[in-house]
Amino acid sequence: MRAPRLGRADILAAIDAGGISKLFSNPSLPAAAKAYLNQPDLERLEADLEWLSTPGHQLLTFDNPDYPPLLKRIPDPPVALWLSGDPLLLWQPQLAVVGSRNPTRGGLENARAFAAYLTQQGLLITSGLADGVDAAAHEAALQEGSTIAVLGTGVDVIYPARNRQLAAQIATSGLLVSEFPPGTRARPSHFPSRNRIISGLSLGTLVVEAGYRSGSLITARLSSEQGREIFAIPGSIHNPMARGCHRLIRDGAQLVETGKDVLQELNAVAAELAGELRQRLAAIELPDNQQKPLSSQAVAPISGESTDPGPGLPDDPEYRQLWDCLSFDPQPVDRIIGCCGLTPQAVSSMLLMLELRGMVETYSGGGFSRK
């Protein structure tokens, strides 16, 4: 936040009142904030504009229709997100994966295994780019697809510095996200604030390893307060890095031993959110080459195969449209998109819903088939 004493509540109230310009007519706005708005730091603004002029950089404000709907639901959503990478990833179904900065070898292996499997199944792994579990989850997700890293600094200030190469890979193949403007350095208070965005973007939070005082427990608590699912991997009673997970399980978190356990528990949550997510995905303005069906790859539904999906298919014409384009043989997603004529984001979301309901099977090469 550039303006002094200008709070999130002031900005969101102005947006609700009709636009950010309403800030200037707010009688309760602190004098320091009004003075800054009337005479802003032009050098800092020019630096921000220069950063935004770089391809792949974007500022996404709360009143933008592309603002992620799940994050909008939390009690204190950020008024803006600074982005470096692919902003459409914000609309993908996400799972937060967090844990100790000093995990055991088994914890690292679990982080990698869960992240890789769940990415293969269509979930996007979101974490905080910290050492340990966070970094391992990001790395495994990148090997299978994409990932989102939410930072407690500006997106141009990587903390810890040793993760700069990983951050560069995420900016290229995934997305870096921060509510803090470029140039913002790390401060202790920034990381709990960052954690609410990690959980707020996600359907649920998976804690891999955590001590009693781990920051991952903050993310889990925030996830619970936001009405999201909490998952925890149990460990040895002799492992101090398992005690935080055991505490979460005692308090009601879902004990999970495999990635399939996570998918099963997310089924109800994902189904509840699917309608709103699809509607908002349909409203995203995509480049022209993504708005139309891929006619060169379009195919008709496979003849001779039963198109009766049974009771599991949502009562929605778009789901039926997608179902009719699926075969019992694996097909690449671009072929499915070309057949059904829906947006890539809608197809991705709907395929995940069908996977969670046990109706669609995914393959390591990126193919999908009826199950």
C-alpha angles and dihedrals in degrees: 000000000000101000114077116245091001105136133203090245092057092053096044090048090053091050091050089049092057110287147336090280087072088076090080092058095048106115093198095055110121115255092238091056093048091050091052093048090052093046108021126184097271094188090056092046091051090051090051092049091049090052091049091051090068114098111256094028120112143163111218113194128203093250093052112109088226092063107121110261097217091055090049089061097062119099095247110027118181113259091225141007125215108213136195114183133013110354093192088072087075086073096055119100104264139198120199113225114192139157149132123340086217104041127168120255088260091052091054091048091050092049091052095044096048093043093049095047096045091047089053088053093055104265119127114226114228123189144144106262091242122145119272120017095011094054093043091052092049092049094049092046091051090055089058101033134302140336140192123229119196112202135207089211135049111295089249093055110071117202123219091031092214088071094061093108091049090049090052090052091050092049088054100042102019138008138286114207133189138159088208120089121247113283095033111141127216117279127174093241092055096068101061085047090051091049093062088058092050091053094037093058093050139078088223145343126248115201110201102181129350138163122223092269098037119139086228088074088060089056090048092050091049090049090054092048089051091054096250130135122267122208128186132187112222122225143178117314086229094057111093088200090063096055095083091052091048090051090052091050091051088051093053108277116145113260108226130186100173139025088252089064089059093049092050093052093046092055097089094041093048093047091052092052098039097089096053092041092053093048093051093044089055090056095056113112106230129187113277092254090059099043097070131060115268092251094181089062098036117128134180121246113279108268123229094030122112112254094193104117096188124226096316097077113096114246094252128117092223091057090050089048090053093043092055089057094053122094134193086247119074116264128186115251095242089059090051091049091050091051099048099035095222125133118273090243093052092048091049092051094045094047089054091051091051091047091053089051091053094246101109131048124207128209131211092245091060098263128138132204141167113272 
